[in-house]
Amino acid sequence: MTCDIIPSAKPYFPPSDIEELKQHLSTILTSGRLTLGNYTRDFENQFAKLVGVRYAIAVNSGTSALEIMLRAHGLKGADEVIVPTNTFSATAAAVIYARGKPVITDISPSTMTLDASKVRKAITRHTRGVIVVHIGGLICPEISSIYEICQDRDLFLLEDAAHAHGSRIKGKSAGSLGSAGCFSFYPTKIVTSGEGGMITTDNEELAETAKILRDQGKEDFSSNRVVSLGYNWRMPEICAAIGLVQLRRLPEFIQNRNSIARVYDAFLDELGIDHIVTPENQLNNYYKYTFFLPKKTDRDMFKERCRTLGVIFGGEVYWPPLHLQPVFGSFLSNVSKFEVADDLCSRMVNPPIFSQMTMEQAQRVCEVARSVMSDLGS
């Protein structure tokens, strides 16, 4: 293949940002303050403004953000937390690490996110909370209904917003829709800090607890008095500096990804191929774009054929879903059913989409996908 390969995802640092980061690195190293310093505070402040909340607490991963917030809600051994099966393993694992029990449910057939009716059926006398997962930048469309269920039952509602930087629903930002939001800055995310995560909340008690837990449980950074059993969940200053530079570019990243998504929408609608549709009341950051191969199409063969033609389809969000992951088998009941996830998760594919992607690259993805589906008889 002579043409350039189109990757599934790619972080974007233009030369001007790289030069700026060199200066920040020099400032950080000269200061001697390599963690929980001015850059971290600035990043937290800027992210809180983005989300529209009072507090943002920087940590070293999205997984850490989830566990910290679950522990801040005081889970105990018998406490259950409802999670969708279509999510990364960290969502359920964080519940277990925080001494709770994940209750894994099926998903909505239209959005692959939590279904309010399934949440209602999954509630027991042991239920303490719900984790809503925003998939590929799409905020769970039923979050308002799920929030009302939680309010009526005195349950907490956490947002796993690892995919949803800058996404909005009815004018409100992801990360401001429950008791707390948990973001990831892993290298593939729309905004990265290399590694890192962020907690967002309007709840002062949760924010203060998070600050204690992320720093070994110390009452504050300058003290050695440990008041809670925490862990080393701190974000380094260098990561915060990277995050700050990236955060400035979030609006242009989202705009470009939406342009790419419109190309894919038109292509798939022309072929009559099902895909996730963003409701009119949402701004989707399109961290991922998801469509569904016809049932007779071999997904592995489709992806391999596309790869040989220079187009890399990324890892599905998510395959396998939680209920098919061996490690979570003991958390499934004998009556658990996952008919929607079994179908959609096995047929989903995620074409390349990244912040500096061109229209020409998007058109080439469509041409390759069309050709391969035709060859496979789709």
C-alpha positions as CSV (number, residue, x, y, z in Angstrom):
1,M,0.0,0.0,0.0
2,T,1.6,3.3,-1.1
3,C,-0.8,5.8,0.5
4,D,-0.4,7.0,4.1
5,I,-2.0,4.9,6.8
6,I,-5.0,6.6,8.5
7,P,-4.8,5.7,12.3
8,S,-7.8,5.2,14.5
9,A,-6.7,8.0,16.8
10,K,-3.9,10.4,17.2
11,P,-3.0,13.1,19.7
12,Y,-2.4,16.5,18.3
13,F,0.4,18.9,19.4
14,P,1.2,21.6,16.8
15,P,4.7,23.0,16.9
16,S,3.7,26.2,18.7
17,D,2.2,24.1,21.6
18,I,5.3,22.0,21.8
19,E,7.5,25.1,22.1
20,E,5.2,26.4,24.8
21,L,5.4,23.2,26.7
22,K,9.2,23.3,26.6
23,Q,8.9,26.6,28.5
24,H,6.5,25.2,31.0
25,L,8.8,22.2,31.6
26,S,11.7,24.6,32.3
27,T,9.5,26.6,34.7
28,I,8.4,23.5,36.5
29,L,11.9,22.0,36.9
30,T,13.3,25.3,38.0
31,S,10.6,25.7,40.6
32,G,11.3,22.4,42.3
33,R,7.5,21.9,42.8
34,L,6.8,18.8,40.6
35,T,3.4,17.9,41.9
36,L,0.3,19.7,43.2
37,G,1.6,23.1,42.3
38,N,0.5,26.2,40.3
39,Y,-0.1,24.3,37.1
40,T,-2.3,21.7,38.7
41,R,-4.4,24.5,40.4
42,D,-4.7,26.4,37.1
43,F,-5.7,23.2,35.3
44,E,-8.3,22.5,37.9
45,N,-9.7,26.1,37.8
46,Q,-9.9,26.1,34.0
47,F,-11.6,22.7,33.9
48,A,-14.1,23.7,36.5
49,K,-15.0,26.7,34.4
50,L,-15.4,24.4,31.3
51,V,-17.8,22.1,33.1
52,G,-19.6,24.9,35.0
53,V,-19.0,23.5,38.5
54,R,-17.5,24.9,41.7
55,Y,-14.7,22.3,42.1
56,A,-12.3,20.3,39.9
57,I,-9.8,17.9,41.5
58,A,-6.9,16.7,39.3
59,V,-5.8,13.1,39.8
60,N,-3.5,10.6,37.9
61,S,-6.2,8.7,35.9
62,G,-9.9,8.4,35.1
63,T,-9.9,5.2,37.0
64,S,-8.6,6.9,40.1
65,A,-11.3,9.6,39.8
66,L,-14.0,6.9,39.8
67,E,-12.6,5.1,42.8
68,I,-12.0,8.3,44.8
69,M,-15.6,9.4,44.3
70,L,-17.0,6.0,45.1
71,R,-15.0,5.9,48.3
72,A,-16.0,9.4,49.1
73,H,-19.6,8.2,49.0
74,G,-18.7,5.7,51.7
75,L,-19.5,2.4,50.1
76,K,-19.6,-0.7,52.3
77,G,-19.3,-4.4,51.4
78,A,-23.0,-5.1,50.7
79,D,-23.6,-1.8,48.8
80,E,-24.5,-2.1,45.1
81,V,-23.7,0.3,42.3
82,I,-25.5,-0.1,39.0
83,V,-23.3,0.2,35.9
84,P,-23.9,-0.5,32.1
85,T,-22.3,-3.5,30.6
86,N,-21.1,-1.3,27.7
87,T,-18.1,0.3,29.4
88,F,-14.4,-0.1,30.1
89,S,-13.5,-2.5,32.9
90,A,-12.3,0.3,35.1
91,T,-15.9,1.4,35.7
92,A,-16.9,-1.8,37.4
93,A,-13.4,-2.4,38.9
94,A,-13.5,0.9,40.7
95,V,-16.7,-0.2,42.4
96,I,-15.0,-3.3,43.6
97,Y,-11.9,-1.4,44.7
98,A,-14.1,0.9,46.7
99,R,-15.7,-2.1,48.6
100,G,-18.9,-2.1,46.6
101,K,-20.6,-4.6,44.3
102,P,-21.2,-3.7,40.6
103,V,-24.6,-4.6,39.3
104,I,-24.2,-4.9,35.5
105,T,-27.2,-4.0,33.3
106,D,-28.1,-4.1,29.6
107,I,-28.1,-0.9,27.5
108,S,-30.3,1.2,25.4
109,P,-30.7,-0.1,21.8
110,S,-30.4,3.4,20.3
111,T,-27.5,4.9,22.2
112,M,-25.6,2.0,23.9
113,T,-25.8,3.9,27.2
114,L,-27.8,3.2,30.3
115,D,-31.5,2.6,29.9
116,A,-33.6,4.2,32.6
117,S,-36.1,1.4,32.7
118,K,-33.3,-1.2,33.2
119,V,-31.9,1.0,36.0
120,R,-35.3,1.0,37.7
121,K,-35.5,-2.8,37.5
122,A,-32.0,-3.3,38.8
123,I,-32.5,-1.4,42.1
124,T,-32.6,-3.4,45.3
125,R,-32.6,-2.6,48.9
126,H,-28.7,-2.7,48.7
127,T,-28.4,-0.2,45.9
128,R,-26.4,2.9,46.8
129,G,-25.8,4.5,43.5
130,V,-25.6,4.5,39.7
131,I,-22.7,5.2,37.3
132,V,-23.8,6.6,34.0
133,V,-21.3,6.2,31.2
134,H,-21.1,8.6,28.3
135,I,-20.0,6.7,25.2
136,G,-17.8,8.2,22.5
137,G,-18.7,11.8,23.5
138,L,-22.5,11.2,23.6
139,I,-24.0,12.0,26.9
140,C,-26.4,9.4,28.1
141,P,-29.7,10.8,26.7
142,E,-31.7,9.3,29.6
143,I,-29.6,10.9,32.3
144,S,-32.4,13.3,33.4
145,S,-34.7,10.3,34.0
146,I,-32.0,8.4,35.7
147,Y,-31.2,11.4,37.9
148,E,-34.9,11.6,39.0
149,I,-34.8,7.9,39.8
150,C,-31.8,8.5,42.0
151,Q,-33.3,11.5,43.7
152,D,-36.5,9.5,44.5
153,R,-34.5,6.6,46.0
154,D,-31.8,8.7,47.7
155,L,-29.1,7.2,45.5
156,F,-25.9,9.0,44.2
157,L,-25.4,9.4,40.5
158,L,-21.8,9.5,39.2
159,E,-20.9,10.3,35.6
160,D,-18.1,8.3,33.9
161,A,-17.3,11.1,31.6
162,A,-14.0,9.7,30.4
163,H,-15.1,10.3,26.8
164,A,-17.1,13.5,27.2
165,H,-14.8,16.5,27.5
166,G,-16.8,19.5,26.4
167,S,-19.9,17.5,25.5
168,R,-23.2,19.2,26.5
169,I,-26.9,18.3,26.8
170,K,-29.6,20.9,27.0
171,G,-26.8,23.5,27.5
172,K,-25.3,21.7,30.5
173,S,-21.9,20.1,30.4
174,A,-20.9,16.5,31.0
175,G,-19.6,16.3,34.5
176,S,-22.2,18.7,36.0
177,L,-25.2,16.3,35.8
178,G,-24.8,14.2,38.9
179,S,-23.1,14.3,42.3
180,A,-19.7,14.2,40.5
181,G,-18.1,13.6,37.1
182,C,-15.0,11.6,36.4
183,F,-12.8,12.4,33.3
184,S,-9.8,10.7,31.8
185,F,-6.8,12.4,30.0
186,Y,-5.4,9.1,28.6
187,P,-3.4,9.7,25.4
188,T,-6.2,8.7,23.0
189,K,-8.7,11.1,24.6
190,I,-9.9,14.2,22.9
191,V,-7.9,16.2,25.4
192,T,-4.8,14.5,26.9
193,S,-2.4,15.3,29.7
194,G,-0.3,12.2,28.9
195,E,-1.8,10.4,31.8
196,G,-4.3,11.9,34.2
197,G,-7.9,12.4,35.3
198,M,-10.3,15.0,36.8
199,I,-13.1,15.0,39.3
200,T,-15.8,17.6,38.9
201,T,-18.5,18.4,41.5
202,D,-20.5,21.2,43.1
203,N,-20.4,19.3,46.5
204,E,-17.8,20.9,48.8
205,E,-17.6,17.8,51.0
206,L,-16.9,15.5,48.1
207,A,-14.3,17.9,46.8
208,E,-12.4,18.1,50.1
209,T,-12.5,14.3,50.6
210,A,-11.1,13.9,47.1
211,K,-8.2,16.2,47.8
212,I,-7.4,14.2,50.9
213,L,-7.7,10.8,49.3
214,R,-5.6,11.6,46.3
215,D,-2.6,12.5,48.5
216,Q,-2.2,9.5,50.7
217,G,-5.0,10.6,53.0
218,K,-3.1,13.5,54.4
219,E,-5.1,16.4,55.8
220,D,-3.3,18.7,53.4
221,F,-0.2,18.7,51.1
222,S,2.1,20.3,53.7
223,S,1.1,18.0,56.5
224,N,2.1,14.4,57.4
225,R,-1.0,13.9,59.5
226,V,-3.0,11.1,57.8
227,V,-6.7,11.4,58.4
228,S,-8.0,8.9,55.9
229,L,-6.7,5.8,54.1
230,G,-5.8,7.3,50.7
231,Y,-3.4,6.5,48.0
232,N,-0.9,8.2,45.6
233,W,-3.4,9.5,43.1
234,R,-1.7,12.8,42.4
235,M,-1.3,14.4,39.0
236,P,2.3,15.6,38.2
237,E,2.8,19.3,37.3
238,I,4.1,18.3,33.9
239,C,0.9,16.5,33.1
240,A,-1.2,19.5,34.3
241,A,0.8,21.8,32.0
242,I,0.1,19.5,29.0
243,G,-3.6,19.4,30.0
244,L,-3.7,23.2,30.1
245,V,-2.3,23.6,26.6
246,Q,-4.6,21.0,25.2
247,L,-7.7,22.4,27.0
248,R,-7.3,25.7,25.1
249,R,-7.8,23.7,21.8
250,L,-10.9,21.8,22.9
251,P,-13.4,24.0,20.9
252,E,-11.5,23.6,17.7
253,F,-11.0,19.8,18.3
254,I,-14.8,19.4,18.8
255,Q,-15.6,21.5,15.8
256,N,-13.3,19.4,13.5
257,R,-14.5,16.1,14.9
258,N,-18.1,17.2,14.2
259,S,-17.2,18.0,10.6
260,I,-15.8,14.5,10.2
261,A,-18.8,12.9,11.8
262,R,-21.1,14.7,9.3
263,V,-19.1,13.1,6.5
264,Y,-19.6,9.6,8.1
265,D,-23.3,10.3,8.8
266,A,-24.0,11.1,5.1
267,F,-22.0,8.1,3.9
268,L,-23.8,5.6,6.2
269,D,-27.2,7.1,5.6
270,E,-26.6,6.6,1.8
271,L,-25.8,3.0,2.4
272,G,-28.6,2.4,4.9
273,I,-26.1,1.4,7.6
274,D,-27.2,2.0,11.3
275,H,-25.1,4.3,13.4
276,I,-25.3,6.2,16.6
277,V,-27.3,9.4,16.1
278,T,-26.7,12.4,18.3
279,P,-30.0,14.0,19.6
280,E,-30.6,17.7,18.6
281,N,-30.3,18.8,22.2
282,Q,-26.7,17.6,22.5
283,L,-23.2,18.7,21.5
284,N,-21.2,15.5,21.0
285,N,-17.4,15.9,21.1
286,Y,-17.1,12.7,18.9
287,Y,-14.3,11.1,20.8
288,K,-15.4,8.1,18.9
289,Y,-17.8,7.5,16.0
290,T,-19.8,4.3,16.1
291,F,-21.7,2.4,13.4
292,F,-23.0,-1.1,13.1
293,L,-22.0,-3.7,10.5
294,P,-24.8,-5.8,9.0
295,K,-25.3,-9.0,10.9
296,K,-23.8,-11.2,8.2
297,T,-20.6,-9.3,8.1
298,D,-17.5,-10.7,9.8
299,R,-16.2,-7.8,11.9
300,D,-12.6,-9.1,12.2
301,M,-12.4,-9.7,8.5
302,F,-13.8,-6.2,7.8
303,K,-11.3,-4.6,10.0
304,E,-8.4,-6.6,8.6
305,R,-9.3,-5.8,5.0
306,C,-9.6,-2.1,5.9
307,R,-6.2,-2.3,7.6
308,T,-4.5,-3.7,4.5
309,L,-5.9,-0.7,2.6
310,G,-4.4,1.7,5.1
311,V,-7.4,2.5,7.3
312,I,-7.2,1.5,10.9
313,F,-10.5,0.9,12.7
314,G,-9.9,1.3,16.4
315,G,-10.9,-0.8,19.4
316,E,-14.6,-1.0,19.9
317,V,-16.3,0.9,22.7
318,Y,-16.7,-1.6,24.1
319,W,-15.9,-5.2,23.2
320,P,-16.1,-7.4,25.1
321,P,-18.7,-5.8,27.3
322,L,-18.5,-6.3,31.0
323,H,-20.8,-9.3,31.1
324,L,-18.5,-11.2,28.8
325,Q,-15.4,-10.4,30.7
326,P,-14.3,-13.4,32.8
327,V,-13.3,-11.3,35.8
328,F,-16.8,-10.1,36.3
329,G,-18.6,-13.4,36.0
330,S,-19.2,-13.7,39.7
331,F,-21.2,-10.4,39.7
332,L,-23.8,-11.7,37.2
333,S,-27.1,-13.2,38.4
334,N,-28.7,-16.2,36.9
335,V,-31.4,-14.0,35.4
336,S,-29.1,-11.4,33.9
337,K,-29.9,-10.8,30.3
338,F,-27.9,-8.7,27.8
339,E,-29.7,-9.1,24.5
340,V,-29.1,-5.6,23.3
341,A,-25.4,-5.5,24.2
342,D,-24.9,-9.0,22.8
343,D,-26.2,-7.8,19.4
344,L,-24.8,-4.2,19.2
345,C,-21.4,-4.7,20.8
346,S,-20.6,-7.6,18.5
347,R,-21.4,-5.5,15.4
348,M,-20.1,-2.1,16.3
349,V,-17.0,-0.6,14.6
350,N,-15.3,2.7,15.2
351,P,-13.7,4.4,12.1
352,P,-10.8,6.7,12.5
353,I,-11.6,10.1,14.0
354,F,-9.0,12.5,15.4
355,S,-8.7,16.2,16.0
356,Q,-6.5,17.1,13.0
357,M,-8.2,14.7,10.6
358,T,-8.9,16.1,7.1
359,M,-12.0,15.8,5.0
360,E,-9.9,14.0,2.4
361,Q,-9.0,11.4,5.0
362,A,-12.6,11.0,6.0
363,Q,-13.6,10.5,2.4
364,R,-10.9,7.9,2.0
365,V,-12.2,6.0,5.1
366,C,-15.7,6.0,3.5
367,E,-14.3,4.7,0.2
368,V,-12.4,1.9,1.8
369,A,-15.3,0.9,4.0
370,R,-17.6,0.9,1.0
371,S,-15.2,-1.2,-1.0
372,V,-14.6,-3.8,1.8
373,M,-18.3,-4.1,2.7
374,S,-19.1,-4.7,-1.0
375,D,-16.4,-7.4,-1.2
376,L,-17.8,-9.1,1.9
377,G,-21.3,-9.0,0.6
378,S,-22.6,-6.6,3.1
